[in-house]
Amino acid sequence: MILSKKEILNAVKKKKIVITPFEPALVGACSVDFRLGNNFKFFKKTKEKTRIDSNFKRLSDDAYEEKTLTKNETAELAPFELVLGCTLEKLKLNETICARIEGRSSIARAGLLVHVSSALVQPGVENVQVLELMNVSPRPIVVRPGARVCQIVFEELRGKAKYEGKYAKQKTP
């Protein structure tokens, strides 16, 4: 069951959902807008191929160039470029709530996707949300930390579960 605004605010009050920093004005009818943080990972340009097979775990850290922006700096995504970013907000979920990262219509209409395929936020996490920012427009897109780029939709689980994998407490992309 997707939580409505009333149920989201109740879950926040009961600490089933903890959003830091929390701004009630960002709570909508059935989601909470999250803002773009200041940590990014840009893919290094290379002709080297990425091989995805049964042994693939993740790209090594040297595949990326990390950038931390100040409040007034921007990041530019070239047309059809994928960049990892993270949310300003840290999210903590108890074992009865999971969530999904969704795009915002106005942002998508400008050609910016916020996740390529990993929308699920597991129960029990306590982390920033890593966004797979993809410019699918033919024009460069400039993003600034603090922009409302995505929304989180919360759902109640039947039973309890807890994700304890490698991204459970992630702080950067």
C-alpha positions as CSV (number, residue, x, y, z in Angstrom):
1,M,0.0,0.0,0.0
2,I,1.4,3.4,-1.0
3,L,1.3,5.9,1.8
4,S,-0.7,9.1,1.5
5,K,0.5,12.5,2.8
6,K,-1.2,11.9,6.1
7,E,0.3,8.5,6.5
8,I,3.8,9.7,5.5
9,L,3.6,12.5,8.1
10,N,2.4,9.9,10.7
11,A,5.3,7.6,9.8
12,V,7.8,10.5,10.1
13,K,6.3,11.3,13.6
14,K,6.6,7.7,14.7
15,K,10.2,7.5,13.2
16,K,9.3,4.7,10.8
17,I,10.6,7.1,8.2
18,V,13.4,9.5,9.1
19,I,14.4,12.2,6.5
20,T,17.3,14.4,7.3
21,P,16.9,17.3,6.8
22,F,13.1,17.1,6.8
23,E,11.0,19.9,5.4
24,P,7.2,19.3,5.6
25,A,6.7,21.6,2.6
26,L,8.3,18.9,0.4
27,V,5.6,16.3,1.3
28,G,3.1,15.9,-1.5
29,A,-0.1,13.9,-1.9
30,C,1.7,10.6,-1.8
31,S,5.4,11.3,-2.0
32,V,8.2,13.5,-0.7
33,D,10.4,15.6,-3.0
34,F,14.1,15.0,-2.5
35,R,16.8,17.5,-3.5
36,L,20.1,17.0,-5.3
37,G,23.1,16.8,-3.1
38,N,26.6,18.0,-3.9
39,N,28.5,14.8,-4.5
40,F,28.8,13.4,-8.1
41,K,30.7,10.7,-10.0
42,F,31.3,11.4,-13.6
43,F,32.5,8.5,-15.9
44,K,36.0,9.0,-17.1
45,K,36.1,9.0,-20.9
46,T,37.7,5.8,-22.2
47,K,37.6,3.4,-25.1
48,E,37.9,0.5,-22.6
49,K,34.9,-1.7,-22.6
50,T,32.8,-2.6,-19.6
51,R,32.2,-6.3,-19.5
52,I,29.0,-7.4,-17.7
53,D,28.9,-11.1,-17.1
54,S,28.3,-13.5,-14.2
55,N,31.5,-12.2,-12.5
56,F,30.5,-8.5,-12.7
57,K,30.1,-6.8,-9.2
58,R,30.5,-3.1,-10.0
59,L,32.8,-0.7,-11.8
60,S,36.0,0.1,-10.0
61,D,36.4,3.5,-8.4
62,D,39.0,4.5,-11.0
63,A,36.2,4.4,-13.7
64,Y,34.9,7.7,-12.2
65,E,36.0,11.2,-11.5
66,E,34.5,12.3,-8.2
67,K,33.4,16.0,-7.8
68,T,32.0,17.7,-4.7
69,L,30.3,21.0,-5.6
70,T,29.7,24.0,-3.4
71,K,26.2,25.5,-3.1
72,N,26.8,27.9,-5.9
73,E,28.5,25.5,-8.3
74,T,26.8,23.6,-11.0
75,A,27.4,20.3,-12.9
76,E,26.8,20.0,-16.6
77,L,25.5,16.8,-18.2
78,A,26.2,16.5,-21.9
79,P,23.5,15.1,-24.1
80,F,23.1,11.3,-23.4
81,E,25.6,11.4,-20.5
82,L,25.1,9.4,-17.3
83,V,26.3,10.8,-14.0
84,L,25.9,9.4,-10.5
85,G,24.7,11.9,-7.9
86,C,23.1,11.7,-4.5
87,T,20.3,13.3,-2.7
88,L,20.8,16.1,-0.1
89,E,18.4,14.2,2.2
90,K,19.5,11.1,4.1
91,L,16.7,8.5,4.4
92,K,16.3,6.0,7.2
93,L,13.5,3.4,6.9
94,N,12.4,0.9,9.5
95,E,11.8,-2.8,8.7
96,T,8.1,-2.3,7.7
97,I,8.6,0.4,5.0
98,C,10.2,0.3,1.6
99,A,10.2,3.1,-1.0
100,R,10.8,3.9,-4.7
101,I,12.6,6.8,-6.3
102,E,10.5,8.4,-9.0
103,G,11.2,11.3,-11.3
104,R,9.4,14.6,-11.2
105,S,7.4,15.4,-14.4
106,S,8.9,18.8,-14.9
107,I,12.4,17.5,-14.6
108,A,11.7,14.6,-17.0
109,R,10.2,16.9,-19.5
110,A,13.5,18.8,-19.6
111,G,15.2,15.5,-20.5
112,L,16.7,14.5,-17.1
113,L,16.0,11.0,-15.8
114,V,16.9,10.4,-12.1
115,H,17.2,6.6,-12.2
116,V,18.0,4.2,-15.0
117,S,16.8,1.0,-13.3
118,S,17.4,1.0,-9.6
119,A,14.3,2.7,-8.1
120,L,13.8,0.4,-5.1
121,V,14.8,1.7,-1.7
122,Q,15.1,-1.3,0.6
123,P,13.7,-1.5,4.2
124,G,16.2,-0.9,7.0
125,V,18.4,1.5,5.0
126,E,20.0,4.6,6.4
127,N,21.6,6.4,3.5
128,V,21.5,9.1,0.9
129,Q,19.9,8.0,-2.3
130,V,22.2,7.6,-5.3
131,L,20.6,8.9,-8.4
132,E,21.5,7.8,-11.9
133,L,21.2,11.1,-13.6
134,M,20.8,10.7,-17.4
135,N,20.5,13.5,-19.8
136,V,18.3,12.0,-22.6
137,S,17.8,15.4,-24.4
138,P,19.9,16.7,-27.3
139,R,20.9,19.7,-25.2
140,P,23.3,20.1,-22.2
141,I,21.6,20.2,-18.8
142,V,23.1,22.1,-15.9
143,V,22.1,21.0,-12.4
144,R,22.7,22.7,-9.1
145,P,22.8,21.2,-5.6
146,G,19.5,21.8,-3.8
147,A,17.3,21.4,-6.9
148,R,14.2,19.3,-6.3
149,V,14.9,16.5,-8.8
150,C,13.1,13.4,-7.6
151,Q,10.3,12.1,-5.3
152,I,10.2,9.2,-3.0
153,V,7.1,7.1,-2.8
154,F,6.7,5.0,0.4
155,E,5.0,1.6,0.8
156,E,4.2,-0.6,3.7
157,L,5.5,-4.2,3.7
158,R,3.6,-7.3,4.7
159,G,5.9,-8.6,7.4
160,K,9.3,-7.2,8.2
161,A,12.5,-7.2,6.2
162,K,15.9,-5.5,6.4
163,Y,18.5,-4.9,3.7
164,E,22.0,-5.3,5.0
165,G,24.0,-5.2,1.7
166,K,26.9,-3.0,0.7
167,Y,24.8,0.1,0.0
168,A,22.8,0.0,3.2
169,K,24.7,2.9,4.7
170,Q,26.0,4.6,1.6
171,K,27.0,8.3,2.0
172,T,28.3,9.2,-1.5
173,P,27.5,8.0,-5.0
